[in-house]
Amino acid sequence: MFTEANKLFRKGEYQKAADLYLALYKETGAQVYKSSYDFVKKYVAIKRKGSLTSRVCICTSGVLGPTVAGGIGTAMTNLAIALKKSGAEVTILYCAHPYYARKDYRYWKDKFSESYGIEFSVIEKGKYYGTEEMVRSYEAYRYVKEERFDVAIYHDYHGLGFYSAVAKKLGQLDGTKIVVNGHGNMELSYLHGSKIKTTTKECVIKYMEAKSVELADDFVCPSKGYIDFWSSIAKIPASTTKIPNVNYIETEKLLLNDFLISRPEVEGSKVSSNDECHNYYFYSRLERLKGLEVFIEFCKRRKLFGGKKCKFWFYGNSVSIDGVKSEVFIDKQLMGSGVDYEIVLSPTPSSFFSDIKANNGVLVFASLGENSPCTVVEACQHEIPLIVSDIPGVLELLDEKSVRKCSFTTGCAEAILSRALEFEKEKIIPHLSYTNDEVKGQWSKLLLTNSSEEKRLEPKVDGLSLSVVIPTIGRVEYLEQTLAAFARQTELPLEIIVVDDGSENHIEVKEVAAKYGCTYLRTEKKFKGKACNLGAKKSNGSILVFFDDDDLPAQDYLEKIRNAYARSSVDVVSTFAEVFDNEDQSAPRYVSMALGNSFGANILENYFGKGCFAIRKDKFFGIGGYNVDEENIPLVDYRFYMKACLNKLSIEVIPEPLYFYRKNSTQSLYSSAKDSTKIYKTKRALKKILLDNHEGDVSEMISFFVDNLMPPKMVDVAGSVKGTGALAAKANSRKSTWLNESVYSVSIMAKNLSQLGRFEIDFWSSDLSHVLLAEINYERQEIYLNRKEDGAFVGGVIKSVKLPEDQFRMNITIEGPFIVFQANEEVLLKERLERKHLNIRKLAYPDGLSVRFGEVLALAN
């Protein structure tokens, strides 16, 4: 009935839909039906008045006020104000909550409401397995879907709109226009900042950014130069549009009035006598991408040129450059040069423009790569003399005269010097090539014209049929729970095929299958790949749904799977999973997230999804199905995902937890006794998948790469990570790393211990004969170190100290070989052999703990 009600609403049969929603609510009492009923009644009431106001959600990690000054925050905040002035009902969804540079959520909620009539809302983060960027994107999608906005606007930075765009493609977000607004992506930063991607997180961000732009309904960029850059690295929508950023110079004063203190009291030293010297200003993040090194070189050249005295000012936020803070980097670069300079960290726009005006200074915008910088726009609006890089995105902001008089060759310090000498004779005030009213009109036309009447997508394909394949081995109780859940689906499959892979209690398995009308197949023990292939071969549906016998589908699992195929040409569909602990039902649950077919991210960590997924039958057989193992080898599903990815099948994820994943199942489906050779066998099997799809020199390269790679998320290997407080939800983030037969120094550092509470980390030896366990208990100010010998823990409190509020560091020593599980932010394994450091691996993890493996203290014979 719920499916039928949704279809009626999409067709515009609102009253019938409302009647069904109400009937479902009366029958079940479920709040989702009541919310749907209320929404339809409100929608119809507004529609009858003939004034259906567009409801717009600005989803952003930067907001002017809550975050420090930055281009994204400035642009997205002013866009919200412009759309509100155009008559839209606007909500700002702040996705960096609970971070606030000033005040808190309640303050800013009231401030935006009182100042502009804009709703200020935040995402509430749950417990997840996934990167911070994935979590923010998912929570933004959840909020937008629940509130049913007409338009949702996301910045491209970090792919914030990724899950919303994917959900729209797969039929999960009808009626909402998805707009991605171009501000700056990681690829641009790395190009001009001379960086390389080294972590899983960076690969995830690259994929999310590109995919969110590709799938957006509209992609809006403030410059043609940035559109050209995006089109050179990814697919962009045909509906891509150039619209400059709107910027109201009064916005900062209105929002930050409570924080702006009179200049003489705070930074009187920032004003120099401009009659005695020329003042040149750098105003941006203090990093290479923004042209910091070019400006520093200009400082030196202007000093050597002589003449009237000059002073140079560095205004901006500090970052890390070559392992040191920006201010330290600047000091080192200018040491001994005789240059007179000053550094002002974390300035507000108001403080900067106040200082530069007081000094009659010149702003040098030396950036190496930009989209459409707000700094240039603000300089024009404040009538500040400006020298700018001739980057296309920058030049598009200025009128023709300003381009001729103010620009210099990007990256050339000598060109800045030449232009600066001209400005010392006559300063030029630049002018913009557009007005705020023109920009506001363009945005209004794009977003607010009939946006609420956007045509809802109808299924592209009819006649799809689903065959569910469930491999099992003796777990009758779990199997019956799974089949009972499938019997309650909102949309039933064509068939369910149970493949019994050599169960000793096969008669019971067959009886349970018959009870639920399933097809029963039996094989001798051939392991999961063979069982899945057999089920697929005997199936009659066009879509294969592989499902583990101990997991439980949500009631609308098959409905949403089918809808995804009906609405798109996707080959493989995975979903999120809600994970629960079979051994400890009281343990906190968390959502295991998935990403799709990013090879770069998934080769380092499994973000394809877990073992329940769907695939078009012809595509499954087209790539040869599962690889068949002759023995028990882990990561069966991961290896199939990787095979599908390398064969260029499209893999998409429905960003919702559509099944319940049972962690720590008894009689794990294809487990065996703990085997110290599992990692080697898994690598060998993964290498076969990779090498089967490459040839020649590439094969050799990949072979070497896999030999030095840890398989993502090793399972069925002893070890655990436990914790309370901030770490409790991180237990699923464990990683296994082999240490050689050597003695290692291990440094454990925990951040935010007051939130962390208690932490445990187990170091298991490969033969499971002994364990080293370190436990930090912040509340009791104690540290324990235990060693397991002959099945019993020995040891006790090794240190009892007053732990610092911010962090604690402890060094311990362990002997190998070990499998080490970690729940941490970053792992860097270094091995010193003959005084040489080899950087073997660097991985990104959730916040909470940092574990660093240091030098080898001794080598085993």
Secondary structure, 3 states (H helix, E strand, C coil): CHHHHHHHHHCCCHHHHHHHHHHHHHHHCCHHHHHHHHHHHHHHHHHHHCCCCCEEEEEECCCECCECCCHHHHHHHHHHHHHHHCCCEEEEEECCCCCCCCCCHHHHHHHHHHHHCCEEEECCCCCEECCHHHHHHHHHHHHHHHHCCCEEEEECHHHCCHHHHHHHHCCCCCCCEEEEECCCCHHHHHHHHCCCCCCHHHHHHHHHHHHHHHHCCEEEECCHHHHHHHHHHCCCCCCCEECCCCCCCHHHHHHCHHHCCCHHHHHHHHCCCCCCEEEEEEECCECHHHCHHHHHHHHHHHHHHCCCEEEEEEEECECEECCEEHHHHHHHHHCCCCCCEEEEECCCHHHHHHHHHHCCCEEEECCCCCCCCHHHHHHHHCCCCEEEECCHHHHCCECHHHHHHHEECCCCHHHHHHHHHHHHHCCCCCCECCCHHHHHHHHHHHHCCCHHHCCCCCCCCCCCCEEEEEEECCCHHHHHHHHHHHHCCCCCCCEEEEEEECCCCHHHHHHHHHHCCCEEEEECCCHHHHHHHHHHHCCCCCEEEECCCCCEECCCHHHHHHHHHHHCCCCEEEEEEEEEECCCCCCCCEEECCCCCCHHHHCCCCCCCCCCEEEEHHHHHHCCCCCCCCCCCCCHHHHHHHHHHHCCCCEEEEEEEEEEEEECCCCCCCCCCCCCCHHHHHHHHHHHHHHCCCCHHHHHHHHHHHHCCCCCCCCCCCCCEEECHHHHHHHHHCEEEEECCEEEEEEEEEECHHHHCEEEEEEEECCCCEEEEEEEECCCCEEEEEEEECCEEEEEEEEECCCCCCEEEEEEEEECCEEEEECCCEEEEEEEECCEEEEEEEEECCCCEEEEEEEEEEECC
